[in-house]
Amino acid sequence: MAMQPGEIEALIKAALPDAQVTIEDLAGDGDHYAATVVSESFRGKSRVQQHQLIYAALRGRMGAELHALALQTSAPA
């Protein structure tokens, strides 16, 4: 079952309330998305640690309902 962009955004914002989230459907199939996430929570963390925060926010849906998610993460400038 595919996920909707709003559902992905809501899960990320639930875990990182200050996050600015942009979701793009890459293939139009509800399975392949790109997400840009900017959050103060990322400051001082490595790219891997930032991505781990996002995967944790998705609560196990990665690889199941959500097949692919290209991530761009950063702390605010």
N, C-alpha and C positions, 0 to 999 in steps of 0.2 A: 504494500500500500504506500503510495507516494505521500510526501509531506508538502504542505503549502508553505510559501515563503513567510507568511505571517506567523505560522506556528514555530518556525525556526527562530525568527526574530524574538517572539515572546519567550521562548526557552532561554535564549541568550540574555535577554533583559531581566529575566527572573533571577539569573545567577549573577549578573553584572548590571545592576540598576542604572548606573551612570553611562552605560555603553551607548554609543552612536552606532547603529547597525544598518547596513545596506545589504540587501539580498538580491541576487540576480539569478534567474533561471537560465542556465546555459544551453539546455537542449530542448526545453519546452515539454519535458516528460515528467517533471516533478521529482526527479531522482538525482539530477546533476545541477548543483548550485555553486555560486561563488558568493562569499560573504566578506565584507569589509567591516571590521569591528575596531572601534577606537574607544579605549577605556583607561582611566587612571589606574585601574587594577593591574595593568600590564607594565607600568613603570618599574624599571629595574629587573624585569624578568626576561629571560632568553626567549627567542622566538618559539622554541619547543615548549617552554613552560606556558607561554601565552596560548598556544594551540591546545595544550592539555586542558586549560581552563574552559575553552570553548567545547571541546569534546565532552568534558564532564557536565557542562551545562545541557548538552543534548541528551543526557540520561540514557545512554545505550542505544539510541536510535541510529547512530552511525553504523553503516554496514547492514542495517535492517531496512527500516522505512526510508532511510536516506543513504543512497548509494555513494555519492561523491560530493565533497564540499571543499572547494578551493578557498583557502583562507588567506586574508591579508589582515594582520593585526598590528596595532601600534598604540602607544600612549599619546594623549593629546600633545600637540606642539606647544 
